[in-house]
Amino acid sequence: MSEILSRFAALYRAAPNRLLIHAPGAGRSVSAAEIWSAHLHQAEQLTRIAGVGADQLVVSAAGNHPSAVTFFLACRAAGAAIMPVDPGTTAAEILVLAERFEAAALLVPAEMAAGGRFGSVRAIDLDGLQLIPRTPAARRRYPGTSLLKLTSGSTGLPKAAFATDPQLIADGTQITAGVGIQPSDTQLAVVPLSHSYGLGVVLMPLLLQGTAIVIRDAFVPPHLEADARQFNARILAGAPFMFQYFVTNPPAGGWPPSLQCLLSAGAPLPAATVREFHDRFGVKIRSFYGTTETGGIAYDAGDEIGVEPVVGTPLPGVTITLQPDALAPAGGGRVHVQSAAIASGYSDRDRDGFDTLGFLTGDYGAWNVRQQLTLLGRISGFVNVAGRKVQPEEVEQVLRTMPGVADVRVLAAPDPRRGQQIVACIVASAGDTSVGVLAVRRFCANRLAAHKIPRTILMLDAMPLTVRGKTDRAALEQLVRARLQIDAAPV
């Protein structure tokens, strides 16, 4: 039996009637016994009906559906690996992933499966989700792998990091110990369980020690406030933009008194947001830092309200060292992590960043006077849209397939609400008048998840070039800044 499944089996036997998943949107709560029964049924559907074998892969767009938890356990029971993807991922993107990683089956929302987007294969209903088998010839095996975690990497298309049961258990154990997540706690689950952050902070504490969750498929402030009060929730794993929303729009009834453990990850947490939130509500937001390859790394457990953004001190079982790097900002180094939670490598056998001791991240960091880690930037150029990492090259590849596009470059620009926004600089083919802002957005709508669609689209006569004929990135960024100040309007 899978180690994760064995841990949950012990919880189920000890307290079968304990409610572990509250789904207010569906009007129901789910007990440990119901989770156990549902996972057995889904495992049978997965193996006997869909024909998914041990070590084969299922791409899951279940998102924060209550059955995402039971299906995760069903995959562990079947010995299958699972690749969770953002529920905002389009059908076209899911098919690309399925082909690239040779998945045996797909799990998607019922509305996505409608219309034959995934071919003529008969779908299997799993509590409102649709399990879609794929042709046996296209199935690759991933021996010993529990989870493939998608990451943008430093260049090109997303990679997938291998994770095993022991690595996932180590991550969950280190996080619960460092953050102080107790079995008796209740968490608000509004961050995607498809992300490493949601998997480590929300899903693993539920499966390993029975920490209950209130699950929602999106951040809706009135729902969050009501759920915290109704279920006496203590913990919220969120993102900076969520907390900034409440600073600007305080709850009419005050901050829910039970909601005292606030974590922020996915994007840098401004020190001003921490101060303003604390001044208004008397609760400190605490930075949580991790990566797809390493799981949780550090947590700001201190009570001081500082003037600089920090990500805290290493979680129990994690060792952080700063390696010298010629490109690092003054006083900093590249963050290297050692821990039992580090993934085994990438699915394409790329070992970039992995070494015999741990993983060398793409982050630059430094220690402050209190020996807390601060982050100084990244070596890679992805765009951080409200905590979601978007690789510019991925968007460029899609736009280059649009008729009438002669050249395109995608880059980041500041966004007051989301942290960063995606800007597409496009040169149309000579004489082509079909390529415009609305046409580009329509083209992207069926090919990219909503958060990957460029927020600002600039039509250029030509790309600025260096004397060597390459794109002059500095000149392009300067042009973007100027255009945004003068021409950009909210989308």
N, C-alpha and C positions, 0 to 999 in steps of 0.2 A: 504493500500500500504506500502511496505517496506520503512523504513526511508531513506535508501541509494537510493532507486529508486525514492523516492519523491524528494530528493535533486537533482538528475540528471535530473528529469523531469523539474524542475524549470530552470536549465541551458539550456535545449533543447528549452523550450518555449521562453526564453529570446534571444537566438542567435542560431537558428536552422542551419544556414549555416556555422557556425564557424568550422574550421577543427581542430579536437582534436587528431586524430591518424594518424601519418605519417608512412607508411610502405614501405620504399624504396626498400626492397627486393621483394615486390609484385608489385611495381610500382604504388602505389595508396595512396591517403589520404582519410580519412573518416570524415565526418561532424557529428555534434551532431544529426542532423535529421536522417542521415543514421544509426548511432548507435541505435537510438530509434526504427527505423523501423526494424532493424536486430534483436534486442532483443525481439520484439513482435513475430516475425516469429519463432525464436528459442524457445521461451517459449511455443508456440503452439506445436511445434515438440516435445518438452520435455514432455508436459502433455498429449496431445491428441494422438500422435503417439507412443511415448515411454512408455506412461502410468505411468510416474513418479508423485507420489502424494506429497502433502504438507508434509513437515518435513522429507521426504525421502532424501537419499544421492546420489550424483553423484561424482564419482572419475574422476578428469579431468587431463589429461596429455597434455592439449592444449599449455602449456608453454607460449612463447612470440609470439604466433600467434595473428594477429589482432583480430580474433574472440574470443580470451580469454576474452576480455573486455565485448563484447556483451553477451557472454554466462554467465559471472558472473551476469550481470543484468537480464538475462533470468531466472536464478535460483532464484533470489530475487523476480521476478514477479510470479514465480510458487510456491514460498514458500519453495523451496527445499534447502537443505544444500549442500555445495560444498567442496570437499577435493582436493585442487590443489597438484599435485605431479610433481617432476622434470621431464621434457620431456626426460631426459636420463634414466629414470626408464624403466626397461625391461617389456615386456608383462607378464612374469612370476611374477615379483614383483607386478605389478598392480593387477593381479588376486588374489594374496595373500592378498593384502589390501582390495580388493572388498569382499572377503570371510570374512575376519576378522571383517570388519566394516559393513557388510551386505548392500552393496550399491545397489541401484535400477538400476543404469546405469553407463556406462563408456563413457568418451569422450577422444578419442585418435586420433593421426595423421593418415591420410589415409594409409600411408605406413606400420604403425604398425598393422592396422586392416587386412591387406592382409594376405592370407594364412590360415585363419580360426583359428588364435591364440586364439580367444575369443569365440569359439564355432560356432554353425550354425545359431545363431540368426541374422536376417537381420539388417544390420547397416543403420542408417539414415544419409545422407550427410548434413553437416552444414558448408558450405563454405570451403571445403577442410578438415574438421575434421569429424570424424565418431562417431556418438552417438549410443551406443550399449546397448539396454535394457537387464536387467537380470531377471531371473525368479521371479515372484511375491513373492514366498514363502521365498526368501532370503532377503527381504527388511526390514530393521530396521528403526524406526522413531527417529528423533532427534528434539523434539519440541523446538521451539524458537531459534534454532541454524542457523546462516547464513553460518558459515565457520568452518571447522575442519582443524586446522593447525598442520601438522605433526611435531613432535619433536623427537629427539633421546632420550630425557630423560636422566636419570643417569645410568640406567642398562637395559639390555634386548632389546626387539624389540621396534621400534618407537611407541611413544604415539601420541594421537591427542588431542589438546586443543580446547575446545568449544569457539567460539566467536560469539557474537550477533551483530546486526546492531549498537546499541548504543556504544558498545565497539570498533568496527571498526571505527565508526565516531569519537569517542574520540581520538583514536590513530592518525587518519589522521589530525584532528584539532590541536592536540598538536605538531605534526611533522611540519605541515605547518607554525605554529606560531613560533616554536623554530628555524627552519632552515631558515625561511623567504621565503618560496615558494609562489610565487604570481600567481593569475589566468592568468596573461599575460605571464608567463614564458613558456619555452619549455624545457622538460627534455629528455635526452637520456636514453632510457630504454634498457639496455643491461644486467642488473642483472635479474635473473628469477622472474617473477611475481608470481611464485608458492611458493616463500620463503616469510617469514614474512617481511623481509627487503624490497623486491620489492613491496609487497602488501601495506605496510604502507607509503613508501616514493614515490612510483610511481603511483600505481593504485588509492589509495584513493584521492590524490590531483586532479587527473583527474576527478573522479566521483563526488567529493564534491564541487570543485570550478572551474573545467574546465581547469586545467593546461595541456596543450597539451604534447604529448609524441611522440618521434621518436622511433619506436619499432624494435628491432633486436633480433634474436633468439640465438645470440652468440656474444662474444667479438671478433671483428675483427678490429684491429687498423686502417687500412686504411678506413674502413667503418665509424668508429667512428669519425675520423677527418673530413671526407667529410660531414657526417650528421650534425656535429656541425656547419660547415660553411654554408651549404645549408639552414638549418632551423633556424639559429641564436640561437642555443640552449645555455642556460645559466647554466643548472644543469646537473651534471653527478653523479649518485649513482653508485659507483664502489666498487672494492675490492683491497686490497694492491698489489696483483700481477699485476693488470692492470696498476697502477701508476708506479710501478717499471719497467714495460716494457718500458714506455715512457721515464723514466730516462735513461735507457740503449739505447733506440732507439728513439731519438728525432724526431718529425715530420719534414720532409724536409722543409715545409713551416712555421715552428714555431708552437707554441701552438695556437689553434683557439681562437681568441681574445674574442669572446662572452662567452666562456666556463670558467666561473669564480667561480662557486659554485661547489666544488668537495667534495663529501662525500665518506668515506671509511668505510666499515663494513664487518662482516663475519669472520674476522680474525684480530689478533693484527696488528696495523699499526706501523711499525718501525719508531722511531724518525728520523733515518738516511734517510729514504725514504722521509719524510716530508721536511727535510732540503735540500736534493739534488734536489727534484722537485722544491722547491721554488727558490733555487739558479739558476736553469736552466731556469725556465719559469715565475718566479715572481708571482706564484699563490700558495696559501696554500691549502693542502689537509686537510680536517677536519674529525676527527673521529666521527662516529655515532655508538651508542651502544644501543642494544635492545635484547630482547629474544622473542621466539615464544609465551611464556605465557603472556608477559607484553606488547608487542609492543615496540615502541621507549622509551628509558629511558633517555639517555644523548646525548649531542652534543657539540663538541668543537667549540664554537662561537668566541673565542678569536683570535687575530691577531698575538700573539707572536709565534715564532718558538722556541720551547723548546728543551731541551736535553733529556727529558724523554717522553715516550709514555703516552698520556692522552686520556680519552674518553669524557672529558668535564664536563659540569654542567647539572643538571636535566632539561629536557624539561618543558615548562609551563604545570602545572597540575600534575607534577610528583614529588613525595617525595622519596628521597633515604636515608636510614639509614644503618649503618654498624653494624651488630649484632656480638657480641663476639662469637668466635669459637676457640676451643682449637687447631684445626689443621691449623688455618689461619697463613700466614706468619707474621713475626713481624711487628707490627704497623697496621695491617689490620683486617678486619672483613668480614663477609659474607654479600653480597649486598641484601638488602630487599627493595622492590619497592611498593609504593602505587600510584594508578592512576585509573581513570575511564576506562582505556583501558585494564585492566587486564582481561584475559579470565575467564570463569566461572568454569573451572576445566578440568579434562581429561575425555575422552569418556568412559574409563573403571572404572569410579568412584574413581579412585586414586586421592587423594587430596594432594599428596606429594608436599610440597612447598607452597601450597595455605593455607592462614589463613584468619581470619575475617578482617584483615586490608589490605592484599595485597598478594604478592608473594615473597618467599625467593628463590633467584636464587642459582645456583651452582657456582657462581663466588665469588672470594675473591677480595676485593678492599680496597683502602685507599685514603684519601684526601691529596693532596699536599698543599704547602704553599699558593697557590692561590685558594684553595678550589675547585680544579678540581679533578674529580675522576680518579684514575689510577687503572687498573686491575692487580692483582697479581697472578692469576691462577684460576684453577677450581677444584672442588671436584670430578668431574666425569672424566672418562678416555677415552672419545671419541677422534677420530683422526680428526683434522681440515685440510681437503684437499682443499686448495685454497678457504677457506670460507665455504665449505660444510662439515657438521658434519657427521661423520661415526662412528657408534657404533661398536667396535671390535667384540662384541658377535654376531652381525648380520652376519658378514663375517665368523666368526668361524662356525656358524650353517650351512652355505652353504658348507663350505669346509669339514665338518664332514660327509656330505652325499656323498662325492666323494669316489668311490671304491679304496681301497688301502691305505687310510689315517687312520692311527692308532691314531694319536693325533695332535692337532693343537692349536696354540696360536697366536693371532693377536694383534699387538701393534703399537705404533707410533714411527717414527724416523724423525729427521730433514730433510727438503728438501729445498734447496736453492731457488727453483722457486715457490713451492706451499705452503711453510710454514711447512707442515708436510706431510709425506707419510705413506702409510699402509705397514707394514711388516708382512708377514705370516711365522711363524716358524712351519714346518711340519715334523712329524715323520711318515715314511711309514711303512706299515705292514711288518712283517718279510718276507723276500724273495720276496717282490713285487717290481719290477723294472719299473712299469708303471707310477708311480707317479714322475713327474719331473717338472721343471719350466714351460715348454711349455704346458704340459698336464694340469697343474693347471690353467694356464691362459685361455686355451680353455674351461675348465670346468666352470670357472667363467663367461666367456663372455656372455653366454645365461641366466645367473642366477642373475647377479648383474649389476647395472649401472656402466658405465665406471669408474667413480671416486671412486667406492667402490672396484675395483679390485686391489689386492695387487701389489704395484709397485716393491717391493723386496720380493723374495721368498727364504727362507733359508731351505734347507733340513738338518735335524738333525738326529743323531743316537738315541738320547733320549732327553726328556725334562729335564732340571735341576730341581731337587726337593729339598725341605727343609727336615729337619729331621722329620717333621710331615707328609711327603708324598705329600705336595701341591707343585704346580709349584712355583719355586723360581723366582719371577718376577725380582728381582734385578740382579740375575745372568743371566737371559735371556736377559735383557736389555743391560748388559755389553757385552754379547756374540754378540748381534746384532750390537752394536757400533763397536766392533772389526771387525766383518765380513764386515760391510759397508765400513770401512776405507781400508780394504785390498782387498775385493772381489767385492763389489758392482760396477756395471757399469750402465750408463744411459740406461733407457728402451726406 
